[in-house]
Amino acid sequence: MEGPSAIDDLLAEYAGLEQQLADPDLHADPAAARKAGKRFAQLSPIMATYRKLEATRDDLVVAKELAADDASFATDAAALEAQVDELQRSLTDLLAPRDPHDSDDVLLEVKSGEGGDESALFAADLARMYVRYAERQGWKVEILDSVISDLGGYKDATLSIKSRGDGPDGVWSRLKFEGGVHRVQRVPVTESQGRIHTSAAGVYVVPESEEAEEVQIDENDLRIDVFRSSGKGGQGVNTTDSAVRITHLPSGIVVTCQNERSQLQNKARAMQVLAARLQAIAEDAAEAEAAAGRKSQVRTVDRSERIRTYNFPENRITDHRIGFKAHNLDAVLGGELDAMLDALADADRHARLQAE
């Protein structure tokens, strides 16, 4: 666990944030107010646990003094001692090294891989799964861009997922474990002989933090193309060239946005997406240890590089990184991801504690 000085620093920071948030001048700058509010929400559980621990320790001292004179108080003292131990473990857990992006929103891309039309249909299943999970959490989802296959699946889809912003954790804290290759085993709709096929789709998750807005992008490094937004089957959804595709020439990153009503709005949103992706690349290069989780996300979608398998005949889902298995695949695809995400978060938390 962190030393007393770390607690003192957090107490001072928390008190400072309380003063800032009570100052009307802060709220004249929405971005600064939002940032201070997020940090305050992150520190609140630590402060509450620390204060409860200190109060319980004081109660324990009194109970031990009473028990020394009257044995009937020994049970109370033992119960308080157990409570102190539990609160100490909770505080240690809360003080474990934290992912700095946990309060961030995310950009999530689902991309078909090997398996043709079946892979694209599975990619659409994954996208729906994340949308349904987001709805359960009260998050906002926007489909920024999508390329639809002939059978109605997704060859590629980019989703923006934003939290309500009123808690210590954001979307990244839950969905950061989803990056990688997802493998499916089932009988495709195109299979006439009833044989089970294996195909794969890739998921790539990037935190969309406020710091990404500060990324400097040289306009000379961009190629910007505009085209007509299209819906399912290539049908035009408007009659103007409002969709925007931005290619960042140095990195080769291509971002497309056609969800907004105007070309200017689509360009602005595409630039935000590009900034988030460039920020993630910069962090990968500069902070290898902090980026260890993202390194496991695949850049090539191959069915052999899998993090998870969705087995339809057995209604089974398996996460290969932690050995998690459950026979409720239908519920998971319906958005019931919490049990699996909790297991992944617990494994991550344990690893962080071990690394101290």
Residue pairs with C-beta under 8 A, 6 or more apart in sequence:
1 88
1 91
1 92
1 95
1 356
2 95
6 95
7 50
10 43
10 46
10 47
10 50
11 47
11 50
13 39
13 43
14 40
14 43
14 44
14 47
17 36
17 39
17 40
17 43
18 40
20 26
20 36
21 33
21 36
21 37
21 40
26 32
26 33
26 36
27 33
31 210
34 165
34 210
35 210
37 165
38 103
38 165
38 168
38 170
41 103
41 166
41 167
41 168
42 98
42 102
42 103
42 168
44 168
45 94
45 168
46 91
46 94
46 95
49 87
49 90
49 91
49 94
50 91
52 87
53 84
53 87
53 88
53 91
56 80
56 83
56 84
56 87
57 84
59 80
60 77
60 80
60 81
60 84
63 73
63 76
63 77
63 80
64 77
66 73
66 76
66 77
67 73
67 74
67 76
67 77
92 353
93 349
93 353
96 349
96 352
96 353
96 356
97 352
97 355
97 356
98 352
99 172
99 173
99 176
99 290
99 293
100 290
101 170
101 172
101 176
101 207
101 209
102 168
102 169
102 170
102 172
102 173
102 176
103 168
103 169
103 170
103 172
103 173
104 170
104 171
104 172
104 207
104 208
104 209
105 160
105 161
105 162
105 163
105 170
105 171
105 172
105 207
105 208
105 209
106 160
106 161
106 170
106 171
106 172
106 175
106 176
106 205
106 206
106 207
106 208
107 144
107 158
107 159
107 160
107 161
107 205
107 206
107 208
107 273
107 276
107 277
108 130
108 158
108 159
108 161
108 175
108 178
108 203
108 204
108 205
108 206
109 156
109 157
109 158
109 159
109 202
109 203
109 204
109 205
109 206
110 123
110 124
110 126
110 127
110 130
110 154
110 156
110 157
110 159
110 201
110 202
110 203
111 123
111 154
111 155
111 156
111 157
111 201
111 202
111 203
111 204
111 301
112 119
112 120
112 122
112 123
112 149
112 153
112 154
112 155
112 156
112 201
112 301
113 119
113 181
113 199
113 200
113 201
113 202
113 301
113 302
113 303
114 199
114 200
114 301
114 302
114 303
115 122
115 184
115 197
115 198
115 199
115 200
115 201
115 303
116 199
117 149
117 150
117 151
117 153
117 188
117 190
118 184
118 188
118 189
118 190
118 197
118 199
119 153
119 199
119 200
119 201
120 149
120 151
120 153
120 154
120 155
120 201
121 149
121 151
121 152
121 153
121 188
121 189
122 153
122 182
122 184
122 199
122 200
122 201
122 310
123 153
123 154
123 155
123 156
123 157
123 201
124 152
124 153
124 154
124 157
125 184
125 333
126 182
126 201
126 203
127 154
127 157
127 159
128 333
129 332
129 333
129 334
129 335
129 337
130 141
130 159
130 161
130 175
130 178
131 141
131 159
131 335
132 334
132 335
133 335
133 336
133 337
134 140
134 141
134 161
134 171
135 141
135 335
136 335
136 336
137 163
137 171
137 174
138 164
139 161
139 162
139 163
139 164
139 171
140 161
140 162
141 159
141 160
141 161
141 162
142 159
142 160
142 259
143 157
143 158
143 159
143 259
144 158
144 159
144 160
144 256
144 257
144 258
144 259
144 269
144 270
144 273
145 156
145 157
145 158
145 255
145 256
145 257
145 258
145 259
146 154
146 156
146 157
146 158
147 154
147 155
147 156
147 157
148 154
148 155
148 232
148 233
149 155
151 189
151 190
152 232
158 255
158 256
158 273
160 208
160 273
161 171
161 175
162 171
162 208
163 169
163 170
163 171
172 205
172 207
173 345
174 337
174 341
174 345
175 205
175 341
176 205
176 207
176 293
176 294
177 293
177 341
177 344
177 345
177 348
178 203
178 205
179 203
179 204
179 205
179 293
179 294
179 296
179 297
179 298
179 307
180 202
180 203
180 296
180 297
180 298
180 305
180 306
180 307
180 308
181 200
181 201
181 202
181 203
181 298
181 301
181 302
181 303
181 305
181 306
181 307
182 200
182 201
182 202
182 203
182 306
182 307
182 308
182 309
182 310
183 198
183 199
183 200
183 303
183 306
183 308
183 309
183 310
184 198
184 199
184 200
184 201
184 309
184 310
184 312
185 196
185 197
185 198
185 309
185 310
185 311
185 312
185 313
186 196
186 197
186 310
186 311
186 312
186 313
187 194
187 195
187 196
187 197
187 312
187 313
188 197
188 199
191 197
196 313
198 303
199 303
200 301
200 302
200 303
200 306
201 301
202 298
202 301
203 297
204 297
204 298
205 297
206 276
206 277
206 280
207 276
207 279
207 280
208 272
208 273
208 276
209 276
209 279
211 279
212 272
212 275
212 276
212 278
212 279
213 272
213 275
215 275
215 278
215 279
215 282
217 248
217 271
217 274
217 275
217 278
221 248
221 249
221 250
222 246
222 247
222 248
222 249
223 246
223 247
223 249
224 244
224 245
224 246
224 247
224 267
225 244
225 245
225 246
225 247
226 241
226 242
226 243
226 244
226 245
226 263
227 241
227 243
227 245
228 236
228 238
228 239
228 240
228 241
228 242
228 243
229 236
229 237
229 238
229 242
229 243
229 258
230 236
230 237
230 243
230 258
231 237
238 261
240 263
241 263
242 258
242 260
242 261
242 262
242 263
242 266
243 256
243 257
243 258
243 263
243 266
244 256
244 257
244 258
244 263
244 266
244 267
244 270
245 254
245 255
245 256
245 270
246 254
246 255
246 256
246 267
246 270
246 271
246 274
247 253
247 254
248 254
248 255
248 274
248 278
251 278
251 281
253 274
253 277
253 278
255 270
255 273
255 274
255 277
256 270
257 266
257 267
257 269
257 270
257 273
258 266
259 266
259 269
260 266
260 268
260 269
280 294
283 290
283 291
283 294
284 291
284 294
284 295
288 295
293 348
296 307
296 321
298 305
306 320
307 319
307 320
307 321
308 317
308 318
308 319
308 320
309 316
309 317
309 318
309 320
310 317
310 329
310 332
310 333
311 317
311 318
311 329
312 329
314 327
315 327
315 328
315 329
315 330
316 325
316 326
316 327
316 329
317 324
317 325
317 326
317 328
317 329
317 332
317 340
318 324
318 325
319 325
319 340
319 343
319 344
321 344
321 347
322 343
322 344
322 347
324 340
324 343
324 344
326 332
326 339
326 340
328 336
332 340
